[in-house]
Amino acid sequence: MLIIENLTKIYDNGFMALDNISLEIPDGQFVAIIGLSGSGKSTLLRCINRLVQPTKGRIIWNGIDITAATDDELRQIRRRIGMVFQQFNLVRRSSVLTNVLAGRLGYINPVFSLLNYYPPQEKQRAMAALERVGISEKAYNRASALSGGQQQRVGIARTLMQNPEMMLADEPVASLDPATSHSVMKYLELLNREDGITILCSLHFLSLARAYSQRVIALKDGKLEFDGLPKDIDNDRFKQIYGEDAVEVEIH
């Protein structure tokens, strides 16, 4: 269970990105976080693993207070929380396999990575992760040679190397075309369904949230605007979240 209590984030310039957010997210749920740019989606996700330090409030995950964790405790917590980024965050000049193996850096001797040496069992694990996202044949290609959708699948495979219990996907399809967006979302859905990984995924398009999530959380100006089932976001709710002049664009 992930419990967020009265979470507030005010940046140094005075901008309030999150305003007293409280949520409870059960293990194994697929949650879409929607809202306009600047609504607080990315800040919320990054507060959960403390890439961003909250100003006030608490984040408790499986009984552990993440907001009070020491640096050593936080390293242990982050092993179990995967992160998928909008811009992939790959080392583009390195091979796909090496990028995936980077997901094990919290588990193996750091000297191995400096020497670019990984035990055979770790390479087998990486190949299995690539197989799960349908891209094992690209293992020895440079990451820079891959399409955007393929690079994002490498990012997901890298996250799988952590054996995560929860995955935070920060607008993972924002830079992808519609067909590729669905491909990436289907892999996240598969991991949620088969492995029971809790998924928190920020999205721009409500259509994707409806297609893949079990629950939708909508933020507006840092406040919680909606928390419920995807089917319950009707036209009025949509305009409350995105503004009166917004028009929903469906992705097929």
Rosetta silent file (secondary structure, phi, psi, omega in degrees, C-alpha in Angstrom):
SEQUENCE: MLIIENLTKIYDNGFMALDNISLEIPDGQFVAIIGLSGSGKSTLLRCINRLVQPTKGRIIWNGIDITAATDDELRQIRRRIGMVFQQFNLVRRSSVLTNVLAGRLGYINPVFSLLNYYPPQEKQRAMAALERVGISEKAYNRASALSGGQQQRVGIARTLMQNPEMMLADEPVASLDPATSHSVMKYLELLNREDGITILCSLHFLSLARAYSQRVIALKDGKLEFDGLPKDIDNDRFKQIYGEDAVEVEIH
SCORE:     score description
SCORE:     0.000 S_00000001
   1 L     0.000  132.167  174.016    0.000    0.000    0.000 S_00000001
   2 E  -105.139  121.788 -179.224    1.203    3.473   -0.922 S_00000001
   3 E  -117.573  122.398  177.530   -0.170    6.169    1.381 S_00000001
   4 E  -113.034  121.404 -174.344    0.310    9.848    0.538 S_00000001
   5 E  -119.036  114.087  171.758   -0.676   12.221    3.315 S_00000001
   6 E    50.743   45.687 -175.521   -1.088   15.991    2.824 S_00000001
   7 E   -76.165  126.341  178.940    1.739   16.136    0.288 S_00000001
   8 E  -132.375  137.016  174.087    2.830   19.655   -0.627 S_00000001
   9 E  -132.257  119.601  175.405    5.716   20.792   -2.794 S_00000001
  10 E  -117.631  119.326 -179.771    6.723   24.440   -3.106 S_00000001
  11 L   -75.819  167.327 -174.996    9.745   25.116   -5.311 S_00000001
  12 L   -59.133  -27.681  179.322   12.401   27.699   -4.467 S_00000001
  13 L   -82.373    4.064  178.050   10.782   30.234   -6.813 S_00000001
  14 L    93.348   -4.497 -178.871    7.561   30.035   -4.801 S_00000001
  15 L   -73.225  125.948  177.831    5.625   27.898   -7.279 S_00000001
  16 E   -90.644  103.683 -177.247    3.307   25.446   -5.512 S_00000001
  17 E   -82.254  -33.031  177.354    3.467   22.291   -7.625 S_00000001
  18 E  -132.601  135.583 -174.316    1.477   20.124   -5.189 S_00000001
  19 E  -126.769   90.594  170.898   -1.120   21.408   -2.754 S_00000001
  20 E    59.704   54.454 -179.181   -2.084   19.082    0.101 S_00000001
  21 E   -86.783  130.864  175.088   -2.485   15.837   -1.888 S_00000001
  22 E  -130.304  129.942 -177.259   -3.718   12.749   -0.032 S_00000001
  23 E  -149.401  154.938  168.194   -4.111    9.326   -1.703 S_00000001
  24 E  -128.977  125.233 -177.168   -4.094    5.623   -0.937 S_00000001
  25 E  -123.509  112.539 -179.470   -2.967    3.261   -3.702 S_00000001
  26 L   -67.005  155.465  175.402   -3.234   -0.505   -3.104 S_00000001
  27 L   -59.340  139.977  174.200   -0.494   -2.867   -4.227 S_00000001
  28 L    84.235    5.778 -179.780   -0.919   -4.103   -7.798 S_00000001
  29 L   -89.194  146.185  173.764   -3.092   -1.251   -9.077 S_00000001
  30 E  -103.081  111.346 -174.882   -2.545    0.456  -12.451 S_00000001
  31 E  -115.623  126.872  172.749   -3.115    4.179  -11.884 S_00000001
  32 E   -96.784  136.065  176.764   -3.061    6.855  -14.578 S_00000001
  33 E  -113.430  117.233 -175.117   -2.257   10.412  -13.493 S_00000001
  34 E  -119.121  167.171  179.097   -3.629   12.981  -15.905 S_00000001
  35 L   148.410  168.253  178.373   -3.745   16.759  -16.178 S_00000001
  36 L   -66.532  162.425  171.001   -2.359   19.701  -18.080 S_00000001
  37 L   -57.956  134.141 -178.517    1.356   20.429  -18.278 S_00000001
  38 L    86.637    4.681 -178.169    2.344   22.026  -14.982 S_00000001
  39 L   -79.323  -15.383  178.510   -0.490   20.391  -13.063 S_00000001
  40 L   114.933    4.297 -175.760    1.922   18.507  -10.784 S_00000001
  41 H   -59.478  -55.156 -177.118    2.005   15.037  -12.373 S_00000001
  42 H   -65.035  -38.770  179.096    5.783   14.703  -12.664 S_00000001
  43 H   -62.037  -41.338  178.452    6.372   16.326   -9.286 S_00000001
  44 H   -59.741  -49.249 -179.240    4.039   13.828   -7.626 S_00000001
  45 H   -61.764  -41.870 -175.601    5.859   10.858   -9.154 S_00000001
  46 H   -75.707  -21.257  172.352    9.286   12.251   -8.323 S_00000001
  47 H   -71.702  -32.772 -175.987    8.297   12.965   -4.733 S_00000001
  48 H   -61.486  -39.173  176.446    7.354    9.311   -4.280 S_00000001
  49 L  -104.259   12.062  175.331   10.966    8.162   -4.800 S_00000001
  50 L    60.328   31.457  162.569   12.366   11.467   -3.514 S_00000001
  51 L   -68.049  -26.531  170.111   13.984   12.597   -6.712 S_00000001
  52 L  -118.446  132.459 -178.755   12.121   15.718   -5.598 S_00000001
  53 L   -84.720  119.559  178.038   12.083   16.528   -1.881 S_00000001
  54 L   -62.554  151.119  175.666    8.548   17.268   -0.603 S_00000001
  55 L   -81.464  -43.099  178.359    7.994   20.487    1.310 S_00000001
  56 E  -145.240  163.821  176.231    5.368   19.001    3.651 S_00000001
  57 E    98.104  177.550 -177.781    3.477   15.771    4.130 S_00000001
  58 E  -131.686  149.114  172.693    4.359   12.096    4.292 S_00000001
  59 E  -125.775  116.186 -176.979    4.730    9.231    1.806 S_00000001
  60 E  -118.232  125.245 -178.761    4.440    5.781    3.354 S_00000001
  61 E  -125.281  118.043 -178.408    5.008    2.667    1.296 S_00000001
  62 L    49.062   43.338  175.690    4.428   -0.760    2.815 S_00000001
  63 L    84.499   -2.398 -179.397    4.875    0.723    6.275 S_00000001
  64 E  -102.744  128.583  177.912    8.084    2.634    5.459 S_00000001
  65 E   -82.538   99.496 -177.820    8.068    6.432    5.698 S_00000001
  66 H   -63.671  -36.393 -176.563    9.919    7.392    2.495 S_00000001
  67 H   -67.975  -19.485 -179.924    9.920   11.079    3.422 S_00000001
  68 H  -105.506    3.724 -174.789   11.865   10.316    6.634 S_00000001
  69 L   -69.631  142.232  172.928   14.282    7.785    5.105 S_00000001
  70 L   -74.428  171.982  179.422   18.029    8.290    5.449 S_00000001
  71 H   -59.765  -42.932  179.156   20.239    8.195    2.360 S_00000001
  72 H   -64.488  -42.436  178.786   21.143    4.546    3.005 S_00000001
  73 H   -64.929  -38.678 -178.854   17.488    3.627    3.549 S_00000001
  74 H   -65.014  -36.992  176.640   16.489    5.528    0.431 S_00000001
  75 H   -60.990  -40.154  177.969   18.965    3.543   -1.678 S_00000001
  76 H   -67.132  -40.788  179.725   17.315    0.341   -0.492 S_00000001
  77 H   -63.940  -43.496 -176.723   13.837    1.719   -1.194 S_00000001
  78 H   -67.813  -20.865  173.430   14.782    2.849   -4.713 S_00000001
  79 H   -58.973  -33.196 -171.659   15.927   -0.654   -5.575 S_00000001
  80 L   -98.462   -0.815  178.843   12.274   -1.687   -5.398 S_00000001
  81 E  -119.247  109.389  178.172   10.814    1.333   -7.225 S_00000001
  82 E   -81.755  153.589  179.781   11.440    1.448  -10.961 S_00000001
  83 E  -131.673  127.421  175.743   11.389    4.699  -12.927 S_00000001
  84 E  -115.213  127.101 -171.600   10.549    5.096  -16.623 S_00000001
  85 L  -105.073  154.830  178.482   11.335    8.513  -18.091 S_00000001
  86 L   -61.234  -42.533 -176.026    9.820   10.475  -20.971 S_00000001
  87 L   -97.597   19.561  169.869   13.216   10.979  -22.640 S_00000001
  88 L    74.279  -39.756  178.526   14.338    7.362  -22.000 S_00000001
  89 L    54.728   44.986  175.486   17.575    8.357  -20.144 S_00000001
  90 L   -96.783  156.388  169.037   19.700    5.825  -21.994 S_00000001
  91 L   -84.900  101.498 -165.997   23.441    5.988  -22.637 S_00000001
  92 L   -66.640  -27.773 -178.483   23.009    6.327  -26.375 S_00000001
  93 L   -82.988  -11.273 -179.615   26.552    5.312  -27.364 S_00000001
  94 L   -90.972  162.921  179.423   26.329    2.084  -25.318 S_00000001
  95 E   -70.294  160.994  175.970   24.691   -1.139  -26.404 S_00000001
  96 H   -57.766  -44.624 -178.315   21.111   -1.969  -25.546 S_00000001
  97 H   -60.899  -43.158  179.409   22.325   -4.817  -23.325 S_00000001
  98 H   -63.482  -39.795  177.467   24.665   -2.540  -21.362 S_00000001
  99 H   -62.250  -40.715  179.654   21.846   -0.059  -20.806 S_00000001
 100 H   -67.930  -41.021  178.963   19.606   -2.800  -19.447 S_00000001
 101 H   -61.015  -24.832  178.124   22.352   -4.129  -17.188 S_00000001
 102 H   -59.941  -22.041  177.590   22.570   -0.661  -15.624 S_00000001
 103 H   -67.877  -12.795  179.419   19.340   -1.535  -13.842 S_00000001
 104 H   -97.940    6.216 -174.344   21.323   -3.956  -11.636 S_00000001
 105 L   -62.229  -26.546  178.220   23.816   -1.369  -10.368 S_00000001
 106 L   -77.939   -5.144 -174.570   22.092   -1.245   -6.987 S_00000001
 107 L  -114.789  -23.427 -173.806   22.583   -4.997   -6.558 S_00000001
 108 L  -112.386  168.586  178.251   26.071   -5.835   -7.834 S_00000001
 109 L   -60.221  122.761 -177.598   29.615   -4.751   -7.015 S_00000001
 110 H   -61.223  -20.115  177.668   30.038   -1.247   -8.568 S_00000001
 111 H   -62.452  -32.802  179.849   33.543   -2.215   -9.716 S_00000001
 112 H   -57.797  -44.077 -177.632   31.897   -4.520  -12.275 S_00000001
 113 H   -69.104  -34.696  178.055   30.259   -1.579  -14.041 S_00000001
 114 H   -63.808  -34.174  179.951   33.516    0.405  -14.063 S_00000001
 115 L   -91.188    1.092 -175.209   35.193   -2.525  -15.798 S_00000001
 116 L    54.693   40.115  177.419   32.127   -3.095  -17.991 S_00000001
 117 L  -117.275  132.310  175.623   31.966   -6.618  -16.611 S_00000001
 118 L  -132.317  136.329  179.132   28.745   -8.299  -15.585 S_00000001
 119 L   -56.973  149.902 -178.576   28.393  -11.878  -14.333 S_00000001
 120 H   -53.549  -37.047 -178.553   26.844  -14.303  -16.843 S_00000001
 121 H   -66.422  -29.387  177.812   23.692  -14.687  -14.745 S_00000001
 122 H   -73.463  -37.286  176.116   23.126  -10.943  -14.925 S_00000001
 123 H   -64.444  -38.193  176.719   23.490  -10.987  -18.713 S_00000001
 124 H   -64.018  -40.586  177.771   20.964  -13.814  -18.845 S_00000001
 125 H   -62.870  -40.521  179.833   18.620  -11.778  -16.689 S_00000001
 126 H   -65.806  -41.908  178.357   19.036   -8.778  -19.019 S_00000001
 127 H   -63.812  -37.776  177.825   18.305  -10.856  -22.101 S_00000001
 128 H   -65.071  -38.046  177.588   15.179  -12.221  -20.419 S_00000001
 129 H   -65.112  -41.450  177.562   14.040   -8.652  -19.668 S_00000001
 130 H   -65.433  -36.762  177.527   14.587   -7.670  -23.306 S_00000001
 131 H   -62.244  -38.890 -177.953   12.658  -10.740  -24.401 S_00000001
 132 H   -65.249  -30.674  179.305    9.712   -9.672  -22.248 S_00000001
 133 L  -101.411   14.241  169.893    9.485   -6.331  -24.023 S_00000001
 134 L    70.692   33.955 -175.326    9.981   -7.893  -27.452 S_00000001
 135 L  -140.845   24.690 -176.336   13.350   -6.426  -28.337 S_00000001
 136 H   -63.748  -26.403 -178.678   15.978   -9.077  -27.536 S_00000001
 137 H   -70.071  -11.377  179.415   17.231   -9.084  -31.140 S_00000001
 138 H   -98.533   10.377 -171.149   18.521   -5.528  -30.588 S_00000001
 139 L   -54.331  -36.893 -174.487   20.662   -6.450  -27.573 S_00000001
 140 L  -103.730    9.543  172.646   23.993   -5.640  -29.223 S_00000001
 141 L   -81.199  152.337  170.920   22.871   -2.572  -31.169 S_00000001
 142 E   -68.340  143.185 -179.116   23.799    0.876  -29.959 S_00000001
 143 H   -59.542  -32.071 -178.206   20.907    2.523  -28.171 S_00000001
 144 H   -66.261  -18.039 -177.753   21.184    5.506  -30.529 S_00000001
 145 H   -85.576   -3.899 -175.346   20.257    3.271  -33.480 S_00000001
 146 L   -92.585  154.669  173.362   16.817    2.461  -32.049 S_00000001
 147 L   -71.313  169.629 -179.968   13.502    4.189  -32.668 S_00000001
 148 H   -60.152  -44.014  179.668   11.823    6.111  -29.860 S_00000001
 149 H   -64.398  -38.785  177.672    9.448    3.285  -29.056 S_00000001
 150 H   -66.921  -40.181  178.511   12.274    0.758  -28.987 S_00000001
 151 H   -63.173  -37.325  179.088   14.328    3.005  -26.697 S_00000001
 152 H   -68.221  -34.504  176.525   11.412    3.264  -24.293 S_00000001
 153 H   -66.757  -34.369  173.260   11.114   -0.518  -24.233 S_00000001
 154 H   -62.112  -41.661  177.478   14.813   -0.664  -23.343 S_00000001
 155 H   -60.211  -39.555  177.910   14.015    1.725  -20.485 S_00000001
 156 H   -67.462  -43.053  178.057   11.280   -0.615  -19.268 S_00000001
 157 H   -61.021  -40.253  177.539   13.616   -3.633  -19.516 S_00000001
 158 H   -60.224  -42.070  178.825   16.245   -1.734  -17.505 S_00000001
 159 H   -64.607  -36.603  178.834   13.638   -1.084  -14.820 S_00000001
 160 H   -61.452  -26.011 -179.927   12.712   -4.790  -14.773 S_00000001
 161 L   -65.202  -17.098  177.955   16.295   -5.574  -13.748 S_00000001
 162 L   -82.044   -7.572 -169.842   15.498   -4.052  -10.349 S_00000001
 163 L    52.519   55.334 -171.344   12.745   -6.614   -9.706 S_00000001
 164 L   -72.332  149.185  171.474   10.515   -3.637   -8.860 S_00000001
 165 L   -94.947  -22.492  178.072    7.401   -3.827   -6.740 S_00000001
 166 E  -140.278  144.029 -179.952    6.270   -0.430   -8.015 S_00000001
 167 E  -127.350  128.291  176.982    6.972    1.388  -11.279 S_00000001
 168 E  -105.618  115.601 -177.848    6.712    5.145  -11.802 S_00000001
 169 E  -111.287  108.863 -173.454    6.298    6.043  -15.473 S_00000001
 170 E   -94.069   94.187 -178.147    6.693    9.785  -16.052 S_00000001
 171 L    48.676   56.695 -172.219    4.895   10.559  -19.329 S_00000001
 172 L   -68.067  -15.976 -177.885    6.504    7.512  -20.986 S_00000001
 173 L  -118.068   12.358 -174.300    4.719    7.983  -24.333 S_00000001
 174 L   -62.769  -29.821 -177.121    4.680   11.784  -24.599 S_00000001
 175 L  -102.378   14.202 -175.598    7.303   11.831  -27.375 S_00000001
 176 L  -110.951  156.788  176.940    5.929    8.831  -29.293 S_00000001
 177 L   -74.426  164.499 -174.053    3.467    8.486  -32.160 S_00000001
 178 H   -55.483  -46.727 -177.688   -0.009    7.033  -31.417 S_00000001
 179 H   -63.973  -42.494  179.541    0.661    3.462  -32.566 S_00000001
 180 H   -67.762  -34.336  177.289    3.963    3.285  -30.685 S_00000001
 181 H   -58.429  -45.904  178.809    2.302    4.785  -27.610 S_00000001
 182 H   -63.556  -38.509  179.178   -0.131    1.888  -27.486 S_00000001
 183 H   -59.769  -47.176 -179.883    2.720   -0.595  -27.914 S_00000001
 184 H   -65.865  -43.409 -179.646    4.597    0.800  -24.905 S_00000001
 185 H   -62.518  -34.769  178.924    1.442    1.030  -22.779 S_00000001
 186 H   -65.066  -34.464  176.898    0.634   -2.621  -23.532 S_00000001
 187 H   -68.986  -39.605  176.083    3.990   -3.682  -22.085 S_00000001
 188 H   -63.400  -41.861  178.063    3.307   -1.705  -18.902 S_00000001
 189 H   -61.943  -40.208  179.650   -0.137   -3.291  -18.705 S_00000001
 190 H   -62.193  -43.864 -179.963    1.416   -6.736  -19.159 S_00000001
 191 H   -66.251  -36.409  176.325    3.854   -6.207  -16.284 S_00000001
 192 H   -64.690  -45.620 -175.056    1.035   -5.017  -14.064 S_00000001
 193 H   -73.597  -44.118 -174.066   -1.154   -7.997  -14.911 S_00000001
 194 H   -84.995  -35.198 -175.249    1.463  -10.777  -14.933 S_00000001
 195 H  -103.983  -10.003 -178.610    3.888   -9.573  -12.237 S_00000001
 196 L    71.221   20.042  179.464    1.503   -7.608  -10.017 S_00000001
 197 L   -71.448  129.659  172.811    3.720   -4.511  -10.244 S_00000001
 198 E   -68.353  128.275 -179.051    1.984   -1.361   -9.050 S_00000001
 199 E  -117.290  125.675  169.443    2.056    1.137  -11.931 S_00000001
 200 E  -116.922  115.014 -170.170    1.702    4.899  -11.561 S_00000001
 201 E  -128.974  117.265  176.541    1.790    6.406  -15.044 S_00000001
 202 E   -83.850  137.647 -174.544    1.393   10.076  -15.912 S_00000001
 203 E  -141.118  152.097  172.226   -0.321   10.693  -19.253 S_00000001
 204 L   -88.015  -35.555 -170.827   -1.574   13.576  -21.362 S_00000001
 205 L   -97.605  123.866  176.856   -4.323   11.665  -23.164 S_00000001
 206 H   -62.134  -33.203 -179.215   -7.441   10.526  -21.332 S_00000001
 207 H   -59.122  -38.717  177.654   -8.019    7.926  -24.063 S_00000001
 208 H   -69.638  -39.352  177.275   -4.855    6.080  -23.002 S_00000001
 209 H   -61.227  -41.726  178.828   -5.861    6.289  -19.354 S_00000001
 210 H   -65.437  -36.717 -174.800   -9.237    4.775  -20.202 S_00000001
 211 H   -74.306  -30.910 -168.510   -7.653    1.999  -22.251 S_00000001
 212 H  -122.650  -20.661 -173.393   -5.038    0.818  -19.766 S_00000001
 213 L   -98.073  156.660  174.041   -5.632    2.013  -16.213 S_00000001
 214 L   -91.371  -19.052 -174.785   -7.880    0.736  -13.446 S_00000001
 215 E  -150.854  144.650  178.034   -8.025    4.138  -11.762 S_00000001
 216 E  -120.840  131.345  171.502   -7.498    7.739  -12.818 S_00000001
 217 E  -114.256  125.879  179.641   -6.119   10.525  -10.670 S_00000001
 218 E  -113.473  133.237  176.649   -6.421   14.008  -12.167 S_00000001
 219 E  -112.461  145.406  175.013   -4.428   17.001  -10.969 S_00000001
 220 E  -144.195  120.073 -178.229   -5.144   20.637  -11.702 S_00000001
 221 L    52.658   39.070  176.726   -2.924   23.462  -10.462 S_00000001
 222 L    80.626   -1.363 -179.179   -1.357   21.072   -7.967 S_00000001
 223 E  -107.395  154.511  176.379   -4.675   20.037   -6.438 S_00000001
 224 E   -76.296  114.159 -176.201   -6.505   16.724   -6.621 S_00000001
 225 E   -98.065  -31.029 -178.290   -9.325   17.307   -9.123 S_00000001
 226 E  -155.691  144.089  175.035  -10.564   13.728   -9.636 S_00000001
 227 E  -148.866  106.085 -177.533   -9.925   10.269   -8.227 S_00000001
 228 E  -179.154 -159.444 -178.985  -12.003    7.418   -9.576 S_00000001
 229 L   -78.150  145.454  178.980  -12.767    5.032  -12.402 S_00000001
 230 H   -55.187  -38.239 -176.237  -11.817    5.994  -15.977 S_00000001
 231 H   -67.707  -16.479 -177.122  -15.413    5.537  -17.146 S_00000001
 232 H   -86.286   -0.828  176.452  -16.628    8.156  -14.673 S_00000001
 233 L   -89.135   94.191  177.738  -14.835   11.005  -16.464 S_00000001
 234 L   -87.555 -173.061 -176.175  -17.653   12.394  -18.565 S_00000001
 235 H   -61.135  -40.008  179.858  -17.538   15.543  -20.696 S_00000001
 236 H   -65.018  -44.041  178.234  -18.173   17.842  -17.716 S_00000001
 237 H   -62.618  -41.158  179.747  -15.422   16.207  -15.685 S_00000001
 238 H   -58.362  -44.055 -179.668  -13.083   16.401  -18.643 S_00000001
 239 H   -70.227  -29.852  174.929  -13.613   20.156  -18.921 S_00000001
 240 H   -64.447  -38.293 -176.899  -13.088   20.576  -15.176 S_00000001
 241 H   -76.859  -45.483 -171.172   -9.719   18.879  -15.495 S_00000001
 242 H  -105.140   -7.196 -179.770   -8.493   20.378  -18.767 S_00000001
 243 L   107.221  153.343 -174.738  -10.448   23.625  -19.013 S_00000001
 244 L   -61.487  -30.367 -175.871  -13.696   24.734  -20.667 S_00000001
 245 L   -91.824    1.537 -176.222  -12.131   25.126  -24.097 S_00000001
 246 L   -72.229  144.898  175.415  -10.433   21.709  -24.088 S_00000001
 247 L  -125.131  125.460 -178.192  -11.351   19.149  -26.734 S_00000001
 248 L   -72.810  131.095  177.451  -10.516   15.520  -26.124 S_00000001
 249 L  -109.018  116.314 -178.996   -8.354   13.974  -28.808 S_00000001
 250 L   -84.883  142.210  175.778   -8.655   10.223  -28.942 S_00000001
 251 L  -105.758  125.884  179.645   -5.658    8.071  -29.860 S_00000001
 252 L  -113.799    0.000    0.000   -6.466    4.921  -31.811 S_00000001
